[in-house]
Structures are given as structure tokens and as C-alpha cells.
Amino acid sequence: MGKKIMGTIGTASCVNDANYVFFEKCGFDNITVDEAHNFKNLWVAPKPKNKGDANEYAGIPSGQPSKRAIKLFAMTQLVQRHNDNRNVFLLTATPFTNSPVEVYSMLTYIGRERLVASGIYSLRDFMNQFAHTKLELGVNTKGEIDYRQVMKDWKELPALQNLLTEFIDKVDGEEAGIIRPKKFSHVKELDLSPLQKRIMAAEEERMMNVTENSGAILEAMNNMRVALVSPALLNKFKYDEHRNSGTERFG
């Protein structure tokens, strides 16, 4: 653990120019960061507490920590340490995604002491308290059907909202006086091509005949979605048996 901490410190202090100045020697008492969403890759999904145990958060997307995020975290914690846990401001017009990793990362820049005071010492604690995850069937990067943990919604939402509003000021466009064009929706329905109709019919027939293999249902649903984008992405020859089925539906 000590080596890992020292490695993180080394990453935070790494510079490309030999003519550097130590941040802690400059006496900065305020940090304001624009486009703060560029620093959201600070933490990764937590690993299991004990080696060999199943990781209930293994399927939560998190990426890898970026060097600039680690640097910013070190600077924000130093400024807050000498300024009563204040004087760090993050500006962004990019909203949060439904990612507990991203929400926790942004909160730790500006309110880590508040999180610790609430008994949240790590990303695992944060996810255990607020993230509702569920094991579901899905398609992995190899195109295979397997189980993965997915983020469904938030638990203890009022407590989380109170925590967010304590540190985040959200200003709508109307409040900022921004004049926007009027928005209206116009839905244009497109008819399926004869080939798309054959694909839909074939996949519906496959799902009707499934008995136990739920993976086949997922594959059929995926093929139907792909066909709506472009039938060229599928092997259309396996659907040719429906061409002369005698029904108008198959085209």
C-alpha cells in the first residue's frame, strides 16, 4: 500500500519542464477550474475487500485515473487544508452522468472532509450508501452473453441531493438570461423495408420458440435493434427463408 501511495504522489508531482516551481511554495489560497468535467477521471471502481472475493462493482464503468485529475486532487486538498476546507471552485456546463464514480470524484475535489465527516471514507463507502446496482444479462466486448453489474438508480436520494446542493450551485439557462430558440419535436415515422420486416419476423419467431436459453432472446433483441440501424450489419441470407412465407408482413 505504501508503494502505491508513493507512486500516486509521484504522478501528482510529475512535470515535463525542468524549470518548474513547486505549487506548495507559491502560497496559493484559491483554485478556480473551468471545464471541470475534464478532471472527472479521478477514481476507479472499487476492488473487493479481500483478494479472491467477488467484486460486486466490477461492471461499473470507470476508466483509469488521469494524471491531470490526480494533480488537481493534490492541489485542491492542499488549498483546502490551509483555508478551512474552502476556496476551491469548479465550473462546468456539462451535467453529471448516472455514474457514482464520477459523482464521487467531483465531490472529493471540493467536499472530501464533509464526506469523511459523514462516514464516507472511500468510493466503496459512497457506492454502498447511494448506488443501487443490479446483476443483469448483457453483451460483453467479445459479443458474448454474460452477467454484469450495472448501475440502476440511486439509494437514499434525499440525502444525496442534500449533499450535492451543499456544494453545487446549478444555474439554468433562463436564470442566466440566455435566450434560446423555441424547441419543438417533430417525429417522422419511417416504414420498414421488406428485408427489415423479414428480420423482425424471424427474430420474433425465434423468441417465441425459446424455452430455457435466455441468451437467445437477448441475441434476437440485439439483432432487431441492429436491423433498425442497417440490415447490412447482419447476415441477411439467414433471413431469406422468410422471403416466400406467403404473408404480406415478410415483404
Backbone torsions as a table, in degrees:
resi	resn	phi	psi	omega
1	MET	NA	-39.5	179.6
2	GLY	-61.7	-40.5	179.0
3	LYS	-65.3	-37.5	-180.0
4	LYS	-65.9	-41.5	179.0
5	ILE	-64.1	-43.8	179.4
6	MET	-64.3	-35.3	177.5
7	GLY	-65.4	-39.4	177.6
8	THR	-65.7	-41.4	177.4
9	ILE	-62.2	-40.4	177.7
10	GLY	-62.0	-40.1	177.5
11	THR	-64.2	-41.4	-178.4
12	ALA	-67.0	-28.0	-176.2
13	SER	-100.5	2.9	-177.6
14	CYS	-69.7	136.3	178.4
15	VAL	-132.8	157.1	179.5
16	ASN	-98.1	-17.2	-176.0
17	ASP	-111.8	130.7	-179.6
18	ALA	-68.1	-23.6	-179.6
19	ASN	-87.7	58.2	-176.6
20	TYR	-93.3	163.6	175.3
21	VAL	-125.7	132.0	179.7
22	PHE	-66.0	127.3	-178.9
23	PHE	-58.7	-42.6	-176.0
24	GLU	-68.9	-13.7	179.0
25	LYS	-89.5	-8.4	-173.4
26	CYS	-86.7	-17.0	178.3
27	GLY	74.6	24.9	178.4
28	PHE	-63.9	134.5	177.9
29	ASP	-119.1	14.8	179.8
30	ASN	-158.1	139.4	173.7
31	ILE	-130.1	126.2	174.3
32	THR	-124.4	123.1	-174.9
33	VAL	-119.4	121.7	174.3
34	ASP	-90.9	157.9	-177.0
35	GLU	52.5	48.9	-173.0
36	ALA	-65.2	-18.5	178.9
37	HIS	-64.3	-16.4	177.1
38	ASN	-71.6	-6.6	-178.3
39	PHE	-115.5	21.3	-174.5
40	LYS	-77.6	-15.8	-178.4
41	ASN	-87.0	74.2	-177.6
42	LEU	-106.2	-40.7	-177.9
43	TRP	-118.7	161.1	175.3
44	VAL	-117.7	162.6	-179.8
45	ALA	-55.5	136.2	-175.4
46	PRO	-65.1	148.4	176.0
47	LYS	-88.8	164.0	178.5
48	PRO	-62.7	151.0	-178.0
49	LYS	-61.9	-41.6	-178.0
50	ASN	-113.9	136.0	-179.4
51	LYS	-60.1	131.6	-179.4
52	GLY	97.5	-16.0	178.0
53	ASP	-75.4	156.3	175.8
54	ALA	-68.9	143.3	-179.5
55	ASN	-102.7	108.2	-177.2
56	GLU	-70.3	-9.9	-179.3
57	TYR	-114.1	17.8	-175.3
58	ALA	-64.3	-28.8	-176.8
59	GLY	-90.4	1.3	-179.4
60	ILE	-80.6	118.2	-179.0
61	PRO	-64.8	136.0	-179.3
62	SER	-146.0	-20.0	-179.3
63	GLY	71.1	-155.7	179.5
64	GLN	-121.6	145.9	178.0
65	PRO	-60.8	135.9	177.6
66	SER	-90.7	153.2	-179.6
67	LYS	-63.0	-39.8	-178.5
68	ARG	-67.7	-31.6	176.8
69	ALA	-68.0	-41.9	178.6
70	ILE	-64.2	-41.0	178.4
71	LYS	-62.3	-46.0	-179.2
72	LEU	-63.3	-39.9	179.4
73	PHE	-60.5	-44.5	179.0
74	ALA	-61.5	-41.7	-178.8
75	MET	-68.9	-42.4	-179.1
76	THR	-65.1	-39.2	-179.0
77	GLN	-68.1	-35.0	178.8
78	LEU	-67.4	-44.5	179.5
79	VAL	-63.7	-43.8	-179.1
80	GLN	-66.4	-35.1	-178.8
81	ARG	-60.2	-34.7	-176.7
82	HIS	-101.1	6.3	-177.9
83	ASN	-137.5	41.0	174.3
84	ASP	55.2	41.9	177.9
85	ASN	57.4	37.0	-179.3
86	ARG	-132.3	-173.1	170.5
87	ASN	73.4	27.1	171.9
88	VAL	-120.9	124.6	-176.0
89	PHE	-128.7	128.5	177.7
90	LEU	-116.3	131.3	-179.1
91	LEU	-118.0	133.8	177.0
92	THR	-161.7	147.2	174.0
93	ALA	-105.8	7.5	-179.8
94	THR	-97.9	119.5	-176.5
95	PRO	-71.8	163.1	174.9
96	PHE	-62.8	147.0	165.6
97	THR	-89.7	174.5	179.8
98	ASN	-82.3	50.5	-176.4
99	SER	-118.7	117.2	177.8
100	PRO	-63.8	-28.4	178.7
101	VAL	-65.8	-43.8	-179.7
102	GLU	-67.4	-43.8	-179.7
103	VAL	-62.0	-45.3	179.8
104	TYR	-64.6	-40.3	-179.7
105	SER	-60.1	-46.6	-178.4
106	MET	-67.7	-34.9	179.1
107	LEU	-68.6	-34.9	-177.3
108	THR	-68.8	-24.2	176.2
109	TYR	-64.0	-39.9	-170.0
110	ILE	-113.3	-16.9	-175.0
111	GLY	-142.4	36.4	-177.1
112	ARG	-63.5	-40.0	-179.9
113	GLU	-63.7	-35.4	177.4
114	ARG	-66.6	-38.9	177.1
115	LEU	-64.0	-45.0	179.3
116	VAL	-62.0	-40.6	178.8
117	ALA	-63.1	-25.5	178.7
118	SER	-89.6	4.8	179.6
119	GLY	86.1	13.3	179.5
120	ILE	-104.2	100.5	-175.4
121	TYR	-98.4	-13.6	-174.7
122	SER	-153.2	171.3	176.5
123	LEU	-61.9	-36.5	178.2
124	ARG	-61.0	-43.8	178.2
125	ASP	-61.0	-42.6	-179.4
126	PHE	-62.6	-44.8	-178.7
127	MET	-70.1	-37.4	177.4
128	ASN	-61.5	-34.6	-176.6
129	GLN	-85.0	-36.6	-170.1
130	PHE	-117.3	-22.1	-173.1
131	ALA	-94.8	126.4	174.3
132	HIS	-101.5	106.2	-179.8
133	THR	-108.1	161.0	-177.2
134	LYS	-148.6	144.0	178.0
135	LEU	-85.4	121.3	-178.2
136	GLU	-135.0	157.8	173.8
137	LEU	-73.9	139.4	178.9
138	GLY	-155.9	180.0	-180.0
139	VAL	-106.4	124.9	179.9
140	ASN	-84.1	-176.8	-176.4
141	THR	-65.8	-18.7	178.6
142	LYS	-90.3	1.7	-178.2
143	GLY	80.6	12.9	-178.8
144	GLU	-97.2	150.8	178.4
145	ILE	-85.0	124.6	175.8
146	ASP	-153.2	174.0	178.7
147	TYR	-88.2	143.7	176.2
148	ARG	-150.1	152.9	179.5
149	GLN	-83.8	129.0	-179.2
150	VAL	-126.4	151.3	176.7
151	MET	-81.0	121.3	-177.6
152	LYS	-97.4	-55.8	179.0
153	ASP	-162.9	-170.4	-176.1
154	TRP	-104.7	141.3	172.7
155	LYS	-95.5	158.6	177.3
156	GLU	46.8	50.1	-174.0
157	LEU	-58.8	-42.2	178.4
158	PRO	-58.5	-40.7	179.2
159	ALA	-65.6	-39.3	178.5
160	LEU	-67.0	-42.1	179.1
161	GLN	-62.6	-39.7	177.2
162	ASN	-62.7	-39.1	179.5
163	LEU	-66.5	-41.6	-179.1
164	LEU	-69.0	-44.5	-178.3
165	THR	-68.9	-19.3	176.4
166	GLU	-67.5	-29.1	-175.5
167	PHE	-117.6	-11.9	-173.3
168	ILE	-119.9	128.4	171.4
169	ASP	-103.2	114.5	179.9
170	LYS	-102.0	122.0	-179.4
171	VAL	-113.6	120.1	177.3
172	ASP	-76.5	162.2	179.9
173	GLY	-60.6	-37.0	179.9
174	GLU	-65.5	-40.1	179.7
175	GLU	-66.5	-31.2	180.0
176	ALA	-84.5	-1.2	178.4
177	GLY	76.3	23.5	-179.9
178	ILE	-82.9	126.7	178.7
179	ILE	-88.3	119.8	-177.3
180	ARG	-117.2	151.8	176.0
181	PRO	-67.9	152.8	179.3
182	LYS	-69.6	134.4	-177.4
183	LYS	-99.3	134.2	172.9
184	PHE	-143.6	152.5	-176.6
185	SER	-104.1	136.8	176.4
186	HIS	-132.5	110.1	-176.7
187	VAL	-95.9	124.0	177.1
188	LYS	-112.5	110.8	-179.5
189	GLU	-82.6	131.4	179.5
190	LEU	-106.3	134.6	178.4
191	ASP	-74.8	146.7	176.2
192	LEU	-71.9	145.5	174.4
193	SER	-76.3	164.2	177.1
194	PRO	-55.3	-39.8	179.1
195	LEU	-66.1	-41.6	178.2
196	GLN	-62.7	-38.1	178.1
197	LYS	-63.7	-40.2	178.8
198	ARG	-65.4	-39.9	179.7
199	ILE	-64.1	-45.1	179.9
200	MET	-61.1	-43.6	-179.1
201	ALA	-64.2	-43.1	-178.8
202	ALA	-64.3	-42.4	-178.7
203	GLU	-71.8	-35.6	175.0
204	GLU	-63.5	-40.1	178.2
205	GLU	-63.9	-39.6	178.3
206	ARG	-61.9	-44.1	-179.4
207	MET	-66.0	-34.1	179.1
208	MET	-67.0	-28.4	-176.7
209	ASN	-93.8	-2.5	179.8
210	VAL	-72.7	136.8	178.2
211	THR	-108.7	-54.9	-175.4
212	GLU	-124.5	-29.0	-173.2
213	ASN	-77.8	94.2	-179.5
214	SER	-67.6	-21.2	177.4
215	GLY	-62.9	-32.4	179.2
216	ALA	-67.0	-34.2	177.7
217	ILE	-66.2	-44.0	178.3
218	LEU	-62.6	-39.9	178.6
219	GLU	-64.5	-40.5	179.1
220	ALA	-64.9	-43.0	178.8
221	MET	-63.2	-39.6	178.6
222	ASN	-65.4	-41.1	178.8
223	ASN	-63.1	-36.3	179.2
224	MET	-67.4	-39.7	177.6
225	ARG	-65.9	-42.5	179.4
226	VAL	-63.7	-38.8	-179.3
227	ALA	-63.4	-32.0	178.2
228	LEU	-68.5	-29.1	176.6
229	VAL	-76.4	-55.9	177.8
230	SER	-166.3	119.8	176.5
231	PRO	-60.3	-20.1	-179.8
232	ALA	-64.3	-18.4	179.1
233	LEU	-78.7	-8.6	179.1
234	LEU	-114.7	165.3	175.6
235	ASN	-83.6	97.8	-172.7
236	LYS	-69.8	-17.2	-175.3
237	PHE	-67.0	-29.9	-178.8
238	LYS	-73.8	-7.9	177.9
239	TYR	-100.8	-0.7	-175.7
240	ASP	-67.4	-20.2	-179.6
241	GLU	-65.0	-17.9	179.1
242	HIS	-92.1	-1.5	-175.1
243	ARG	-63.7	-41.1	-176.4
244	ASN	-111.3	44.0	-176.8
245	SER	-77.6	-11.1	177.3
246	GLY	89.0	2.9	178.3
247	THR	-114.4	148.1	-178.2
248	GLU	-64.9	-29.6	-175.2
249	ARG	-58.9	-37.1	-176.1
250	PHE	-80.4	0.0	178.4
251	GLY	71.4	NA	NA
